[in-house]
């Protein structure tokens, strides 16, 4: 524990692991001793430090951003980087609305004047929010919560975010803009909630500001780098913009020209600074660290495709299935791959299936890489090997509500999840239709469809004291080729497998789907 988090989060971790709280020691000298590290914003985890963390499995950032972590270096090492993105949503939204009201009514300026002994009612008259248009650029979790509150104040809300479904806008009663420019042209008040990327850096510059209505007011409680500071100052000084409220700055602590302008409200990066948000961040990141160390699903990992709680309810049971099918398909393809194709059928096709794809890659590469492979670095391993990874989605499946198929260089394995216990069910392998539960230890035989084979195999395994838990047999046509799949209770002796192969089978494979495949 490099920095202090909520006591509840520390207690959660101490119930399961040995925890050290060390905020001042030489991290470079000690990081190699730990399986996990929890930080806030003050600790910088560089590539060099991460390289020294030979045992590290997870980095927990108690907060939203991960700017102080070299995520790329951690990903190459297979280290999960998890944060607490939901922890500050309410606090950030409320602070944004606070700035919105402060802008409309000049509250900070009037407060400062009165504290200095000046009674200036006429100087600091404001405008009403009711009936005004609020433009929201970035309609994620925080943007949506700001919109909810603005609607409660009687405002019209227009928002843009290409990654949010149309239905979500309708549910909230928000007008969906087709382009960012549409928002700019409509916004009497504009609030920014964009992620910081190469495309959004400096977004609110001279070209964007000129599209705003004269006298518009701007709020930025997201990222300082989203705004061209000089362009903002110029627009405020010449009256193009009536006012601005800023909580975040490109360089902090901030001492720049915005502080000199009377029509600017500033706060020192306070959007997430509530007791509730800080406590929530500590507990959430502790839960994420525990999940990573115990082999659970890390829902807030920034270097693993993440899914929301509602989607997780549908996709979660298919994660171990995808991993097992990836392992099975790779084994059946002799461990060589130039192309891996993931196909999702039925209800699954309507969801973001990237996590299932990562799970399949993780299963496929187990035991086939010099470095440990996990959900974090499996896509990196594929890219380094020059393996093409493709996804396809189809709305319907002939026989199943949902189906996952993994294809490695033309060798296919397909399965689904059945029952209240979400049993992983194999329905196709090597072109043969089957119906049997995937188990940790399986054997597959291909052979000519002739009488007596099933009994002969049973006899051989019985004589070797290896119990067959389940068996499924499929054939292409009578007298053609057949596939037999067995699940075993114990590892078959090498001599048994060799003896079976010598009985005239085209192929006999023992495949282990246990460790690392789920």
Residue pairs with C-beta under 8 A, 6 or more apart in sequence:
1 10
1 13
1 19
1 20
1 21
1 22
1 37
1 38
2 22
2 23
2 27
2 37
2 38
2 39
2 40
2 43
3 23
3 38
3 39
3 40
3 42
3 43
3 62
4 21
4 23
4 40
5 38
5 40
5 62
5 281
5 282
5 285
5 286
6 278
6 279
6 280
6 281
6 282
6 283
7 282
8 279
8 282
8 283
8 286
9 38
9 62
9 282
9 283
9 284
9 285
9 286
10 19
10 21
10 282
10 286
12 283
12 286
12 287
12 290
13 19
13 38
13 286
13 289
13 290
16 290
16 293
16 294
17 35
17 36
17 290
17 293
20 34
22 30
27 43
27 49
28 48
28 49
28 52
31 37
31 49
31 52
31 53
31 56
32 52
32 53
32 54
32 55
33 55
34 53
34 55
34 56
35 55
35 56
35 57
35 58
35 293
36 56
36 57
36 58
36 59
36 60
36 289
36 292
36 293
37 45
37 53
37 56
37 58
37 59
37 60
38 60
38 61
38 62
38 285
38 286
38 289
39 45
39 59
39 60
39 61
39 62
39 68
39 69
40 61
40 62
40 63
41 63
41 65
41 68
42 68
43 68
44 68
45 59
45 68
45 69
45 70
45 74
46 70
46 73
47 70
47 72
47 73
50 56
50 59
50 70
50 73
50 74
50 77
50 79
51 73
51 77
53 77
53 79
56 74
56 77
56 79
57 78
57 79
57 80
57 292
57 293
58 79
58 80
58 81
58 82
58 288
58 289
58 292
58 293
58 298
59 69
59 74
59 79
59 80
59 81
59 82
60 82
60 83
60 285
60 286
60 288
60 289
61 68
61 69
61 81
61 82
61 83
61 84
61 285
62 83
62 84
62 87
62 278
62 281
62 282
62 284
62 285
63 83
63 84
63 87
63 88
63 272
63 281
64 83
64 84
64 85
64 87
64 88
64 272
65 83
66 81
66 83
66 302
69 81
71 81
71 302
71 303
74 80
74 81
74 303
74 376
75 81
75 303
75 376
75 377
75 380
76 377
76 380
77 377
78 371
78 372
78 373
78 374
78 376
78 377
79 376
80 292
80 298
80 301
80 303
80 304
80 374
80 375
80 376
81 301
81 302
81 303
82 285
82 288
82 289
82 292
82 298
82 300
82 301
82 302
83 285
83 288
83 300
83 302
84 280
84 281
84 282
84 284
84 285
84 288
84 300
85 141
85 300
86 141
86 280
86 284
86 300
87 272
87 277
87 278
87 280
87 281
87 284
88 142
88 271
88 272
88 277
88 280
88 281
89 141
89 142
89 145
90 145
90 276
90 277
91 271
91 272
91 273
91 274
91 276
91 277
92 142
92 145
92 221
92 271
92 272
93 142
93 145
93 146
93 148
93 149
94 149
94 274
95 221
95 247
95 267
95 270
95 271
96 142
96 146
96 191
96 193
96 219
96 221
96 271
97 146
97 149
97 150
97 153
99 219
99 221
99 245
99 247
99 265
99 267
100 129
100 134
100 150
100 189
100 191
100 219
100 245
101 107
101 129
102 108
102 245
102 265
103 189
103 217
103 219
103 243
103 244
103 245
103 265
104 126
104 127
104 128
104 129
104 189
104 217
105 124
105 126
105 127
106 124
106 125
106 126
106 243
108 265
109 124
109 262
109 265
110 120
110 124
113 119
113 120
113 123
113 124
114 120
129 150
129 153
129 154
129 155
129 189
130 153
130 154
130 155
131 154
131 155
131 156
132 155
132 156
132 188
132 189
133 155
133 156
133 157
133 158
133 186
133 187
133 188
133 189
134 146
134 147
134 150
134 155
134 156
134 157
134 158
134 187
134 188
134 189
134 190
134 191
135 158
135 159
135 177
135 183
135 184
135 186
135 187
135 189
135 190
135 191
136 143
136 146
136 147
136 157
136 158
136 159
136 160
136 174
136 183
136 191
136 193
137 143
137 159
137 160
137 161
137 180
137 183
137 190
137 191
137 192
137 193
137 194
137 203
138 160
138 161
138 192
138 193
138 194
138 195
138 222
139 147
139 159
139 160
139 161
139 164
139 168
139 169
139 174
139 193
140 161
140 163
140 164
140 193
140 195
142 193
142 222
143 159
143 161
143 191
143 193
144 168
144 172
146 191
146 193
147 157
147 159
147 172
147 174
148 172
150 157
151 157
151 172
151 173
151 174
155 189
156 175
157 172
157 173
157 174
157 175
158 174
158 175
158 177
158 182
158 183
158 186
158 187
159 169
159 174
159 175
159 176
159 177
159 183
160 176
160 177
160 178
160 179
160 180
160 182
160 183
166 176
169 175
169 176
177 183
177 186
180 203
180 208
181 211
183 190
184 190
184 208
184 211
184 212
185 211
185 212
185 213
187 212
187 213
187 216
188 213
188 215
188 216
188 217
189 216
189 217
189 218
189 219
190 204
190 212
190 216
190 217
190 218
190 219
191 218
191 219
191 220
191 221
192 203
192 204
192 218
192 219
192 220
192 221
192 222
192 223
192 226
192 227
193 222
194 200
194 203
194 222
194 223
194 226
195 223
196 222
196 223
196 225
196 226
200 226
201 225
201 226
202 225
202 226
202 227
202 228
203 226
203 227
204 218
204 220
204 226
204 227
204 228
204 231
204 232
205 227
205 228
205 231
206 228
206 231
206 234
206 235
209 231
209 232
209 235
209 240
209 241
210 240
212 218
212 240
212 241
214 239
214 240
215 239
215 241
215 242
216 241
216 242
217 241
217 242
217 243
217 244
217 245
218 227
218 232
218 241
218 243
218 244
218 245
219 244
219 245
219 246
220 226
220 227
220 244
220 245
220 246
220 247
220 248
221 245
221 246
221 247
221 248
221 271
222 248
223 248
224 246
224 248
224 249
224 250
224 251
224 252
224 254
225 250
227 246
229 249
229 250
229 256
229 257
229 258
232 241
232 244
232 258
233 257
233 258
233 261
234 240
235 241
236 243
236 244
236 261
236 263
236 264
237 261
241 263
242 263
243 263
243 264
243 265
244 258
244 263
244 264
244 265
245 264
245 265
245 266
245 267
246 258
246 264
246 265
246 266
246 267
247 266
247 267
247 268
247 269
247 270
247 271
248 269
248 271
249 256
249 269
252 268
252 269
253 268
254 266
254 268
258 264
258 266
259 266
272 278
272 281
284 300
285 300
288 298
288 299
288 300
288 301
290 296
291 297
291 298
291 299
292 298
292 301
297 312
297 316
297 319
298 304
298 375
299 306
299 307
299 309
299 312
300 306
301 375
301 376
303 376
304 355
304 358
304 375
304 376
305 352
305 354
305 355
305 357
305 358
306 355
307 315
307 351
307 352
307 355
311 351
311 352
314 347
314 348
314 351
315 348
315 351
315 353
315 355
315 356
317 417
317 422
318 348
318 356
318 402
318 404
318 417
319 355
319 356
319 359
320 359
320 424
320 517
320 518
321 404
321 415
321 416
321 417
321 424
321 438
322 342
322 356
322 357
322 359
322 360
322 363
322 404
322 406
323 359
323 360
323 362
323 363
323 516
323 517
323 518
324 363
324 415
324 424
324 438
324 513
324 517
324 518
325 360
325 363
325 404
325 405
325 406
325 413
325 414
325 415
325 426
325 438
326 340
326 359
326 360
326 361
326 362
326 363
326 364
326 406
326 517
327 363
327 364
327 366
327 511
327 513
327 516
327 517
328 363
328 406
328 413
328 426
328 429
328 438
328 442
328 511
328 513
329 340
329 364
329 406
329 407
329 408
329 411
329 412
329 413
330 337
330 363
330 364
330 365
330 368
330 408
331 509
331 511
332 408
332 411
332 413
332 429
332 430
332 444
332 509
332 511
333 408
333 409
333 410
333 411
335 368
336 409
337 364
337 385
337 387
337 408
337 409
338 386
338 387
338 388
338 409
339 387
339 388
339 389
339 390
339 407
339 408
339 409
340 360
340 361
340 364
340 382
340 387
340 388
340 389
340 390
340 406
340 407
340 408
341 389
341 390
341 391
341 392
341 406
341 407
342 353
342 356
342 357
342 360
342 389
342 390
342 391
342 392
342 404
342 405
342 406
342 407
343 391
343 392
343 393
343 394
343 403
343 404
343 405
343 406
343 407
343 414
344 353
344 356
344 391
344 392
344 393
344 394
344 402
344 403
344 404
344 405
345 393
345 394
345 395
345 396
345 397
345 400
345 402
345 403
345 404
345 405
346 394
346 395
346 396
346 397
346 400
346 401
346 402
346 403
347 401
347 402
348 356
348 393
348 402
348 403
348 404
349 393
349 394
349 395
350 393
350 395
353 391
353 393
354 391
355 375
356 404
357 389
357 391
358 375
358 378
358 379
359 375
360 404
360 406
361 378
361 379
361 381
361 382
361 389
362 373
362 374
362 375
362 378
362 516
363 516
363 517
363 518
364 378
364 406
364 408
365 373
365 378
365 381
365 382
366 373
366 515
366 516
366 517
367 516
369 381
371 377
371 381
373 381
373 516
379 389
382 389
397 403
399 427
400 416
400 427
401 416
402 416
402 417
403 414
403 415
403 416
403 427
404 414
404 415
404 416
405 412
405 413
405 414
405 428
406 412
406 413
406 414
411 430
412 428
412 429
412 430
412 431
413 426
413 428
413 429
413 430
414 426
414 427
414 428
414 429
415 424
415 425
415 426
415 427
415 428
415 438
416 425
416 427
417 423
417 424
417 425
418 425
423 437
424 437
424 438
424 518
425 435
425 436
425 437
425 438
426 434
426 435
426 436
426 437
426 438
426 472
426 485
427 433
427 434
427 435
428 434
429 444
429 483
429 485
430 444
430 446
430 483
431 476
432 474
432 475
432 476
432 482
432 483
433 474
434 472
434 474
434 483
434 485
435 472
436 470
436 471
436 472
436 485
436 487
437 470
437 487
438 487
438 513
439 469
439 470
439 487
439 488
439 513
440 512
440 513
440 514
441 487
441 488
441 489
441 490
441 491
441 510
441 511
441 512
441 513
441 514
442 485
442 486
442 487
442 488
442 510
442 511
442 512
442 513
443 485
443 486
443 488
443 492
443 497
443 508
443 509
443 510
443 511
444 483
444 484
444 485
444 486
444 507
444 508
444 509
444 511
445 457
445 483
445 484
445 485
445 486
445 500
445 505
445 507
445 508
446 481
446 482
446 483
446 505
446 506
446 507
447 453
447 481
447 482
447 484
447 504
447 505
447 506
448 479
448 480
448 481
448 482
448 504
448 506
449 475
449 477
449 478
449 479
449 480
449 481
449 482
450 479
453 482
453 484
454 471
454 473
454 484
456 503
457 484
457 486
457 500
458 468
460 496
460 499
460 500
460 503
461 467
461 468
461 486
461 488
461 492
461 496
464 492
464 493
464 495
464 496
466 488
466 489
466 490
466 492
466 493
466 496
467 488
467 489
467 490
468 486
468 487
468 488
468 489
469 486
469 487
469 488
469 489
470 486
470 487
471 484
471 485
471 486
471 487
472 484
472 485
473 482
473 483
473 484
473 485
474 482
474 483
475 481
475 482
475 483
476 482
481 506
491 510
492 510
497 508
497 510
500 508
501 508
